[in-house]
């Protein structure tokens, strides 16, 4: 990746984070269960999700809707610079590092993502090829290669863009979920 592309990535991140600060909530409760079912994920199977922070689309209600539909929901636990750890979400949360909340259940280890039938991935943006722009910490970059299932980036409508710079370590998304619904990728 050239320095020009790296600069573009940084500029996009800064712009998108600023836009999210003033954005209305996007709970996704009404579209998430149908999006998961569109991939043939059956009740009882595992969905890795996330707890929305800092204007990210999603909500606790989204997680509760998945649980109510019968899915086992795993949420990430941030452990330093390592891949994400995972724990089952049973409706209870506790304080975690960096001011985040995390599931109160026992940690299952980074490889737990491999048991998922679908992973809902937070993103600042995703492009038509499936390139995802994250917050830049690399936690998902280190974790997603362990997944053996469809990866669905979750963004607002305006964050589904034609093109983003891609680095070698970037894992492509199989679909994008916006408040309007699911779009399979690449276009």
C-alpha positions, 0 to 999 in steps of 0.5 A, a space after each residue: 500500500 502506498 503512502 497516498 493510500 494510507 493517507 486516504 485510509 486515515 482521512 476516511 477514518 477521521 471523516 467517518 468518525 466525525 460524521 458518526 458523532 452527530 448521527 442518529 442511532 441505528 439500532 438495526 433490530 428490525 433487519 438483523 434477524 432476517 439478515 442472519 436467516 438469509 444466510 441459512 443460519 438456524 436457531 441454535 447456531 452461533 452468531 458472533 456480533 458486537 456491542 455498538 459504541 461511538 455511533 456504530 449501527 447496532 444496539 443491545 436490542 439488536 443482540 437481544 433480538 438475535 437471542 430471542 430468535 434462538 441464536 447463540 450470540 458471542 461478543 468480543 472481549 478485547 485482550 491487548 493487541 492479541 486477537 479478540 477473545 469471545 464470550 457468550 452474551 446472556 443479556 448481562 454486560 460488565 465494564 471492559 477495557 477502553 471504556 467498553 462493555 463486554 459479556 459477563 460470561 466466561 471467556 471462550 478463547 480467540 478460536 471461538 469465532 471459528 464456531 460461528 455460522 455468521 459474524 456481524 463485523 463492525 465497520 466504519 465503511 465497506 466498499 462494493 468489493 467487500 473491503 472493510 475500513 475499521 477503527 485501525 486497532 487491528 483486533 478484527 484483522 487478527 480475528 477474522 482469518 479464524 472465522 469459517 463462515 460468512 462475514 457481514 459488515 454493519 454500517 450506515 447507508 452513507 458508509 457503504 461506498 464504491 471504493 476503499 484502499 485495501 491492505 494485504 491483511 484486509 479480510 473481504 466481507 461477504 455482505 453488508 448490512 445497513 438499516 435498509 437491509 442486506 447486500 451480498 458482496 462483491 457487487 
